[in-house]
Amino acid sequence: MIQTRRNFLQQMTASGAVGVSRALFPAWMPRLAFRPALQPGPGDVLVTIFLRGGIDGLSAVVPYGDGAHYYDARPTLAVPEPGAGTGATLDLDGYFGLHPSLAPLKDIYDEGGLTIVHATGSIDPSRSHFDAMQFMEYGTPGNKTTGTGWIGRHLQSAAWQNDSPFRAVGMGAMVPNSLRGGIAPLSLRSIADFHLRGRESELIRARQALAQLYTVEAPADALSAQAGLVFETVDLLQSLSAADYQPANGVTYPTDEYGFGMGLRQIAQLIKADVGLEVACLDLGGWDTHENQGTTGGYFSNLLGVLGSGLGAFYTDLDDRMGSVSVVTMSEFGRRVTENASQGTDHGHGNFMLLLGGGVKGGVYSRWPTLAPDALNDGDLPITTDYRDVLAEVVSKRLLNPALDKVFPNFQTTDLGLVLPR
């Protein structure tokens, strides 16, 4: 039967192999960008985790040293100071502490594998989730017309750039704005679902259908060459079996409703498989806590536990390989300093970022303004460190891409001394 491209996509969608609608896949699915197989680039593997919804950074990384300015503003939501019994803050440096649900990160912090940046974020004042996320992922706060993301521009400007339009592979149907650029992502549900849940005959049929459309053995045009690269990607992913993967060091990734642990587990597997993974983007949403936040023993605490246990498992699983991995977390904005009447927190401004990996210097970095009323920005934690400075240091020192003017256009970066040169 003669195939058309439209028929092929329809059939692949019906069998679950290719996504053409974002509704088909959960938001947690990691988006992956590959170097040419078995040709590793010179820099770290970058793993970015976007905490969508605006996480309450003042509950995750607690400024307990601010005393009454913190505790009086949050009579029901404040995390108890260190030594205050069950649910108390885990002290970091005598001023800041971790929420107890992030306990798996405390050991990493103590051994120097975690850097925390506080009072950071996007300088654009928008309190719109959509706008703030778009600005942050584009890397151009206040500019909606950029059209490309900061990671996409990094991939384009890196010295080891290759011409493969399948350089980026997305585990899901939607590529995040940060990856948008001169790359053509292939959408996959997951390593396990790529095998069509054991229906290998369906995968064979799909390959045959694609071969009818393009000359992949001796490609004579660009589209046929691209189809050949699809086949190479298919062969690569077929060699991996998510069910057979055994994490190292007795690690058990969290089994959570958000699929966060599963996403990190698959990223770890791809890193260990040495398939040339360069960038992985993963989401963990649900942080828009306007009501009944549950900072201790409730919703927020539980969700923070997913983040902490997932990152802890990932770090331990990769072990020595973390020396060549940089993990960065970010969120579109923080929450207001004062809790609201519904025992929640509303949209704010300044927030925190986490950096994990063998290349970080460790510790807490912040030009902390304090939470004194006259130090706040309209009731919010001010941003004293632009998030682009944090990312720029990772890009230049760990990913070894000096083209920061391309990655973050119209922005003069400042070195903060957060990571070590690779």
N, C-alpha and C positions, 0 to 999 in steps of 0.2 A: 504494500500500500504506500503510495506516495504521501510523504508527510509535508505539512507546512509548519513554519516556525510557530504559528499560533496554536495549531493542534498539538505540537510537541509540548509546549508550555502547559497547555490545558491538561494533557495526560500526566505530565510530571507532577503538576499540582495535585491531581486526583490521587496519585500514589504517595504523596507526602514528601517528595524529594526536593522540589524547588518552591520557594515561597514567593508569591506575588502580592500578598496582602498582609499588612502588619498584624491584622487580627488573628492570623493563623498561629502566631508564635508568641510566647510570653516575653515580657520586656527584659527578663534577666539574661537572655541568651547572649553569650559573649560574641563580640565581633573581632575577627582575627585578620591580621595582615601578615603575609608571608614574604620572606626573602625567597630567592630562587632556592629550590630544595638542595640541601646539603652544601650550601654555600653561605655559611654564616657571615653576617656583617661584623664590623669591628666593635659595635657598641652593645649595651645591655638590651635584653628583652624588656619592653615597656608594658606594664599592666596598669591600665587606668580604671578606676572604680568610681562611677558617678552615683552619689547618694541623692537620688531624685526626690524632691519634695521639700527640701530645705531642712536639713538636720539641725537639731538644737545643740550647737557646739558648746554652749555653756553648761550642758548636762553631760556631754560626752567627755570633754576635757575641762574639768571643773576648776575655776579660779577661786578656790576656797580661801586663798590668802587675801582676797578682797574683803573678807569679813562681812560686816553688816551691809555693805553695798550689794553683795550677792544674796545673802540669806534673807534680808528684809524684803528684797524685791520678789522673792520666790518662797513664800511661807509654806506652801504645800509641795512644791516641785524641786526645791534645792536638794542636792546630794549631800548627805552629812559629811562633815569634815573628817579627815583621817583620825582613826582611833575612837570614833563615836559608836562603834558596835556594828551590828549587821547592816549591810548596805552602805558602809562608809566609803568615802573616796580613797583610792589607792594613791598614796603620795608619790610624786615624781621628783620634785626639786625643792620642796618646801613652800611652794606657792601654788603650783598647779598639780592636779591629780587626775587619774583616770576613773571613769565610772566603773563600778565593780563588774559590770557585765563585759567590760573590755579586759578582764583579768588575763586572758590568754596573750595579750600584747605586753603585759608588764614584764615578763621574762625577756621578751625581745628587746624592750626598752633598756632593761638592766644590762644586757650584753652589747648594747650599742647599735642594734639593728633597726631602731625606730627613731625617726625625727618627727616631732610634732610642731607645726607652725600654727600659731594662734593669732587672732585679729587679722585674718587674711580673707581674700575673696575678690570678686569683681567690683570695680569701682563704680559701675553704673548703678544708679539708685533704684532701678526698677524693682517692684515687689511682685511682678508678674512671673509666675513659674516659667511659662513658655519663653518670654523674652529673656529672662535671666539665664536660663539654660542655653538658649541659642547664643547669646553674647559670650558666655563662658566657653562653649564648645567651639565657636568661631575663633575665639582668642582676640576679638575686637569689640570690647565693651561699648555699647551704644550704637553700633553699626550693624544693621540688619541686612545690608546689601553685600556683605563680603562674599557669601556663597561657598566658601571653602572653610574647612576646619583646620585647627592648628596642627593636628596630627597628620592630616592629609598634606598640608604644606611642608611639614617635616619630611614626609616620605618623598615628596617631589624634589626637595632641595638637597637631600642627602647625597653625599659623594658616591655612594654605592647604588644609586638609583638604577633600576632595570626597566626594560620596556614592556614587561608583562602586564596586560590589562587585568590579569587575575592576581595581581600582587596582594590585593585585599580580599579576604574570605570572611564573610559574615555568618556567624552561627545564629541565624534568625532571618527575618524578612526585611528588617529595616537597618540601614547603616546609620550610626549616630552622626550628628553634625560634625563632631570633631574629626571624623575620618573622611569627610567629603573633600574631593579634590580630583586630581588626575588619576584616579584609580577606579577600576571596575569590579566591584565586589560580587562574589558568588555566594548566594544565600543558602545556608544549610541549617537544619534544625539543631542537630548535635551529632557527635560522632556516632552514637548508637542509632539514632533515627536515620542517619544517612544510609545505613544498611537496609532501610525500609523494613526494620524490625524482623529481619531474617528472610525477607522475600527477595533473595538475590536474583531470582528470575525477572523480577520487575526492574531491577537495576540494569540487567543485561538488555532488556527490551528498550529501556530508555537510551542506553548507549547506541543501540542499533538505530534507533530513531534519529538521534543526533548525527550519526554517521551518514544518514541519507541526505541530510541537509548540507553538509560541508565535506570537503575533501581533506581529511585529517592526516592521511599518511604522507602525502606530498602536497602541502597546502600551497595554492597558487594565489591566494588573496588574503587580506588581513582578517576577514571573518573566519576563514578556514583555519588560519593560524591560531586564532583565539579559541576555536573549538578544540584544536589539538591540545591547547593548554588546559582546557576543561578536563580532557581525558587524563592528563597528567595529574591534575588535582584529584580526580576520581580515584586513580590508582593509589595515590598517596594515602587518602583517607580510608580506602579499603584495607590498607595494611594495618590500621589501628583498630583495636577492639576495646571500647569503653568498658565492657563487662569484665574483661580479663585484667584490667589495670589494677595493680596493687600498690597503694601509696606506701612510701617508706616510713621507717621509724614508728610503726604501729599506729600511724595517723588514721583517724576516722573523720571524714569531712561531715559537716552538719547536714542532716536531711531536713530541709526546711521548705515551707510552702512557696517560698520565693524562688527556689532553685539556685540560690546563691552558692551554696556548697557544691552543687553539681557543676556549676559553671567554673568555679575555681579548680575543681578536680580535673576537668577536661583541659583547662589551660596548662595545669601542671603536667598532664600526660603529653601534651603537644610539645612542651619545652623539653621534656626528657627524651622524646622521640627524635630530637635533632632534625626536625623537618624544615628548619629555617624560619620559625615563627619570629616575627619582629615586633608586632604590637597586638595586644588583646584589650578590648574594651568591654567592660561588664557593668551592669546596672544593679543597684539595690534600692528599690523605691519604698514609699510608704512613710516618709518622714514629715508629712504635713500634719502636725499634731496640734490642731486648734482646740480640741476638746479631750478631756480625760487622757492627758498625755501618758500618765503612768511612768514617771521617771524612775521610781523604785518599785519593783515588783509588778509592773503593768506592761502595757503595750510597748512603750518606748524602750523599757528595760529589756524586754524579750527580743525586740528587733535589733537592738544594739548587741545583744548576745549572739545573734546570727552573724553580724559583722565581725565581732571579735573572734568567735570560734572558727569562722571560715578563714580569716586571715592568719590566725595562729596555725591552723592545719596546713595551709598553703606554704607558709614559711618553714615549718618543720618537715613537710614532705620533700621540698626541694633541697633542703639542707645546704650542702656546699654550692649548689647551683645558684643559690640566692646571691652569690657574689657577682653574678652576671645578670641579675634581674632587678629592675626598679619598679616598685609598686607605688602608685600615687592615688589618693582619694580626694574627692572634691564634692562640693554641693553648691547649688545655685545661689543660695544665701542662707544666713543664719536665722535665729528667732530673736524676738525682742527680749530685753533684759527682764522686764516685769511680766510675771504670769498674768493671764487674763482671768475673767470671772468664771470661765468654764474649766478651770484647772488644766489649761493648755497654754500654748505660746503662739503668738501671731508672727507674721512675716517680719523678719528683721534685716540685718545687713551683715556685719562681720561674722566670720566663722573660723573653722580650723581646717587644716589639711594634714594628712598622714603621709610620710615617706618611709617605705620599708625596703630593705635590701642591704647587700654587703657594701654598697658604696656610700651609705649615709653616714654622717658624722655622729648622729645620735643626739638626744636631749630635746629640750623645748626651746624653740626660737620664737620670740615675740617682742615687738616694740609695744608693750602692753600699755594701753592708755588708762587703765583702771576702769571700774564701773561706777565711779563717782558721777553723780548727775551732771555736773558741769563738764565732764569728759566725754559724755555720750553724744551720739549723732542722732538727734531727734528721738531719743529713747533707745537707740540701738548701739551695739558695740561698733565703734568705728573700724574701718579698714586701714591699718597702718602698714600692711605689706600687700602689694598687688600680687595676686595669684600667678600672674604671668612671669614675675620674677622667680617664683618657685619652679614653675615648669621650665623656664628658660635655662635654669641651672642644670636641671636634669637632662634637657636636650643637648646642651653644649658639653657638659662634663661626662655624662654617662652614655648618651646616645652618640656622642662624638660628631654632632652636627653644629658647626660654627655659624651657620646661616640664620642667625636669630632675626635678622631684619626681614627674612622671608617668612619665617614661622610666626613671628609676632610683628606685623607691619606697623609702622608709625608708633613704635613704642621703644623707648630707650631703657634697656634692661639694666638692672643693678645686681651685681653678684652678692649673694647673702651668706656664702660660706656654709651651705647646708649639706653638700655632698662632696665626696672626694673625687679628684680626677681619675678616670679609668686608666 
